[in-house]
Amino acid sequence: MRKSALTAVALTLIASLAVAACGSSSSSSSSGTSSSAAATSSAAAASGGAGSINGSGSTFAAPIYNQWGQNLSSQGLTVNYAALGSGAGIAALQGSTVDFAGSDPAMKPAEIKAAKGPVLQFPVAFGAITISYNLPGVKAGLKLDATTAADIFLGKVKTWNSPEITALNPGVSLPSTSITVVHRSDSSGTTSGFTTFLATDPAWVSAVGKPAKTVKWPTGTGAPKNAGVAAAVKQTPGAVGYVEQAYALQNGFTYAAVKNGSGQYVLPTLQAASAAAAASKTPSNLAISTINAPGAASYPITSQTFILAYEDMCKAGRSKGQAEAVKKFITYGLGAGQKVEESLDYAPLPAALLAKAQAQLTHMTCNGTPLS
């Protein structure tokens, strides 16, 4: 199931070149997306629109949305999802060139203000961001803490047998292999989550700044999307990168056990992601954040992911049919789709949060009238 879902991501990316221009934050790229995606949306609206919806954004959540789309195809709903990164998804939603967006961090107030109306944020799943490494002869479970991870991605720790790493891993034979850092080159929710974790270390904040979907990396090589980072790590002995667990599993990566706030070294497992989700507080707008969640069993680099949609999609330029189709997609995701997540090794929503997300579906309207 995992392999087929990730293959679907790659196929969707190839098939979605018309939408892919929104992956850049530049104005020229955004305008290219607007014309192509708007044409697609207009064609859908002319034919009723209920059978096809377009989304863009998070690569972290792409295996989920592609599998949901496959499952819903038998019900006459076609879901086109371009996995271009959370930043691109938010930009496309703001420009109303997609029907929904995927983003790992919740939208910031300034991002919502730039949209074409109120936006509903539906948390849909949780998953681990792994620190994956290509180090022949070294098993999974190499211990890292936030300070050491930050120093690696700052370029201060240059070899795998450096004192900082060996001190955390007594008895482990580490090679003198040079460390090659691989990071995201696009606007990424995975980057936002990972840099939130690294920002636990004051030296990281001093050198790089606050967590964000894009940062100025002090060292390393950039690659687009989770798949790009995974490919670069796989091809480079000594490499280290941060990738969502789906991509780490697909590539057979070894990955670190990371020290959490309770002082425990925790591997990125489904159970550890679920523990982080259950231990996190949920604000009234459901904009939950699970990075550095409390609890001894919590994996500290657990990311949440959201579906973003306009509260009144018709006022944002969608037909009633398209609005109803998006609601159908989200309703499925917050119902039977939660079991699909478990089969893909993502953690579904805790019961209390799921109930709140399902209740938020009643706020979806078309020109002020609740959607059926």
N, C-alpha and C positions, 0 to 999 in steps of 0.2 A: 504493500500500500504506500509506504513512504517513497519508494523509488518511482512509482508511477505518478505520484503527486508532484514530485520534483521534476520529472520529465515533462509533465504538463506545464510547469512554470516556464521551462525553456521554450516549449512550443508556443506558449502564449506570448512570450517576449518577441519571438520571431514574427508571429502573426500580427503583432500590435505595433509595428513600426510607425504607423500613422499617428499613434498616440504617443510614441516614445519621445517626441520632441519636447514634451513637458518635463522630461527628466532633468533638464538644465534649469537653473534659476535665472538665466539671462532672459531679458525681455524679448530678444529675437527668437529664442527657442520657444518661449511661452506663446508667442503669437502664431508660430507655426502649428503648435498643438491646437490652438483655438480653432483655426480654420478647418483642420482635418477632423477633429473630434466633434466639432459643432455640426459638420456635414453629416457625420454618422448619426448624431442625435436627431437631426432634422429628418433624416430618412426614416428613423425609427418612429418618430412622432407621426409622420405622414401615414405610416402603415398601422397606426394604433399604438405602437411602442410597448405594449404590455409583454411581448414575448422576448424582449432583448434589452439588457442593461449593460452599461459600460462603467467600469471602475478602474482606478489607478492608485498606486502607492506602495505600501509596505512590501518589501521582499520577504521579510520575516514571516508574514501571514499568508504569503502567496500559496503555499501548499494547501492551506485550509480553504481559501476561496476557490481555488481550482477544483478541489474535490467536492465542495458544496455545489459548484456549478455543474459538475458532471452528474451529481445525484439529482439535481433539479431539472436536468434536461428532459427527463421522461415526463415531467409535468408541464412541458411547453415553455420553460424559461431558459433563455440563453444568457449566460453570464460571461462577458468579455472583461478580463482583468489583466492590466498591464503592470507588471511588478517592476516599478521604476524607482522606488524609494519613497519614504514617508514625505519628504519635502516636496517631491514632485506631485504626490497625491494631493497634498493640501493646496498647492498652487493650482492644480487642475480643478479642485472643488471651488476655490475662490473665483476662478474664471468661469465656473459653471460649464466646463467642457466635458465633465463626466457626471454620471448619475450618483455615484458614491465614491468615497475615497477610503483608503486604508492608511492608518498611521499608528506607529507604536507609542510615541508620546502623545498625550492629549494636546489639543490645540491650545496655544497661548491666547490670552485675551486680545492681543494685538492682531493675531492671525484671524480670530473670529470677527473682529471689527472690520477687517479687510474683505470679509466674505459678503455675499449678496443677501444676507439675512441670518437669523438665528440658526445655529448648527447644533444638531443632536449628536452626542458622542456615545456610542454603544460599545462598552468593553465586550470582547468576544472570547478571548483566550489568553493564556500565559505560557511563556516558554523561556528556556534558559539561553542566555548568551554565553557561549563557551569561549574560553581562552584556549584555542587549539594550537598544537605545535607539531612540527614535522621533525622528529628527533629520533632517528633509528636507534633501537636498543634501549630506549627509555619508555617505560610503560605509561599508560594513563594514570592520573592521580598525582602528578607532580604538584607539590604544594606551593601556592603563591598567595601572598596577601596584597592588599591595595597598594601599599608603598612600593613593594617590589615590582608589581605589575606596572605601576606608574613609571618607575625608573626604567623599565624595559621599553615602554612606549615613548619615553622621553629621550631614549638613546644613551642613558647613563650606564646601564648594564649592557655590555656588548658581547659577552660570551655566556654559554650555558653553564659553565663551571665557575661563574663568578661567585665571590664570597656571599653575596646577598642571596643568591638562589641556593647554594649549598648549605647555608645556615638553616634554611627552612626544610631541607631534605637530607638529614643525616643518614648515612648508610647507602645513599643512592649514588651510583657511579655516573657522573655527568661528564659529557665530552667537552672539549675546549672549542667546539664548533661556534662560529660567529652567529649571532642572532640577526635575522633579517625580519624586520617589522613589516607587516602588511596591514593596511588600514583601508577604510572605505574612501572612495574618491567622490562619491555622490552625496546628496543631502539625504541623510539616513537616520531613521528612528533607532536602528541598532547602534549607531554611533552615539546618539543622544543618551541611550541607556548605558552604554559602556563608559562614556566620559562622565556620566553621573557617578558611577562607581569609582572611577579614577580620581574624581574630585574629592574623595574622602581624604586624599593625600594633599596637604597644603602646597607642596612643591609643584604638583601638577597644576593647581589653580594659578599659582604665581607665574608659571612658565607659559601656560596655554590659555587659561581663562576659564570661564564658566562652561558647564556642559551645554552642548548644542548639537544640532543635526549635522553641522559642518564646523570643523575646527582647523586651525593651522598646525598640522602635525610637525613636531620638531625633527622627526626622522622617519625613515621607512619609505615604502612604495605604495601607491594608491591603486585600488581596483574597484570597479563598479559593482554594486549589489553584493548580497551575501554570496551568490554563486561565484562572482569574480574573485572575492577574497579567498573563498575556499579553493578555487583553482590555483591561485598563486601560492597558497600555503602548500598545497599538494605537490606542486612542481619544484619547490625550493627546499632542499635540506637545510635545517636550522631555522626555518621560518616560524613565525608565530603571528597569529591573527585572531580577531574576534568574529565569530560566526554563530548564527542561530543553530541550535542543536540539530535541526533537520538536516542541515548541510554538513555538519560535522559527522553525523551518522552515515549519511549517504557516501561520504568520502572515506569512511573508516578511520577518522582522525583519533589521535590521542589528545586528551584535554586535561586541564588542571583541576585539582580540587582547590577551591577558593575559600579563604578565611572570611567568615561572616562576623557580624557585630558581636556575637556571643563568644567569639574566639574559636569556633569550630571550623574545621576544613571540610567543605561539603562539595560533593560531585554534582554536576548539572544533570539531575534526574527529574523525571516527571513528578515524583513524590516531593522532591525538594522545591520544585517550582510551585506545586500546590500548597506547600507549607507557607511559602512566601506570600502567595495570594491570600490565604486565609488569615495571615497575620497583619495584613495591610489595612489601613483605614480607608473608607470610601467617602469622598466628599459628595455634596448634594448634587453636583453636576456629573457624577460618576467618573470624573477624571482621575482615576486611581493611578498610583505609581507604586511599583513593587521593587524597585532597585533599593538595595540595602534594607530590605524588610526585616523587622525584628524576629527573634526566635532562633533557638539553637539548631532547628532542622531546616531553616530557610537557606536556599541558595542565594547568595547576595547579588548576583547579576541576573535576576529574573525580570523579564520584560513583560509588560502588558501590551495588548494591541487592540485597536479600536476600528470600528466602521464609523465613518463620518457621513452624515447626510443632512440636507437642509430640513429644518422643521416643516416649512411649507415649500415643498419642492416645486409646486406650480408657479409660485411667485418668483422662484429662482430660474424659471424658464423651462421646466419640465412639463410634459403632458400628464394628465391624470393617470393614464395607463402606465407610464414610466414610473410615476410615484407609487402606484400600487404594486408594481413589479419589484421595486426596491424594498418596499415593506415586506413583501412575500419572502424575499431573499433573507432579510434580517430576521424575520420571524422564524424561518427555518433554522438559521444559524443559532438562534437562542432556544431552539427546541431540539429536534433530532440531530442537528448539526453539532451539538455538544458532544455526543457520542463519537462522531466522526473525528473530533479533535483528539480524543484519547487514542484512537487507532493510529493517529499521526504523531503521537508522542508529545502533544501539547496538553497543558493542564486546562480543563474546562473551568467555568466560573463557579465559585462557591455558591451555595444555594441562596444565601441572602442577597448577594450581588446579582445573581441571575434574575431573581424576582424583581429587583429594581430596574434592571435593564429591560425586562419584558414589559413592565409597567410604562416605561418611557415610550414604547411603541404607540401608545394611545395619543401621544402628542404629535404624531405625524399627520399632516393635513395637506389638502389641495385647495388653495385660495380660502383658507380658514375653515374648510369643512373636513372633519375627521375622515381619514382613509379607512376603507373597509378591510 
